[in-house]
Amino acid sequence: MTKKFVSMFLALVMCLALSAPAFAVKIEDESKIKIIKDNEIERIVELQEGNLIYHVHYNKVSNIMTTQTIQDGKKIGESVFDPNRTTMLMPFASGIATPIQSKTGFGYILGETYNDYACSDELVENGRYQYHGIKLKKDSVTEIQKDFRATVDSLISKETELEYVESATVVTLVVAIALTAIIAPGAAAAQWAALALSLDGEKVAIEIRSLTKTCESYYSMLYPYRVVM
């Protein structure tokens, strides 16, 4: 996961989703997915959400994913995500120790007085949070802190597991879509359907998506207790 390219991808998706209806299409709702084309080279799918159509083209060779948003027959936006151009994970807020951090950006550092926590930088850039790194007193909301750390650990484990059955670029795409599902569920549903995952890869990717959402939920609980930015 990178700050530059994934953030650009999610920012564009967020802009395209602003005119979406209040309800959200569940990623599991396959009945709304229309497969336009699927072969060894590419997979093209569409998903309609209210008056919007998300048209996603996934190149299985290059792993480049293009998402178009169509309204009333006209293209109103387009985003291109190329995981091959990734550089590095967004740095953790604290530089005093090596962080335990998922590819999503969720992570933590344990300290004697304060614990540091980080969320996805993409969620910050899309207005979900003001800061991607916060500090909490070690004795503050201890159970929530433990639950967040345990979820991050599980997420890292699943990311590693997925790397055994899918390429690194596909893992990057899975993480990006898992984050997109938090801020733009309709677009994420179409992107998810466009991925050409193996059966084993799909099973792990679903767990990554669920754990990412859980991390965001716990982070939102920790956020009001931040004491140092």
Secondary structure by P-SEA (a helix, b strand, c coil): ccccaaaaaaaaaaaaacccccbbbbcccccccccccccccccccccccccbbbbbbbcccccbbbbbbbccccccbbbbbbcccccccccccccccccccccccccccccccbbbbbccaaaaaaccccccccccccccaaaaaaaaaaaaaaaaaaaaaaaacccaaaaaaaaaaaaaaaccaaaaaaaaaaccccaaaaaaaaaaaaaaaaaaaaaaaaccccccc
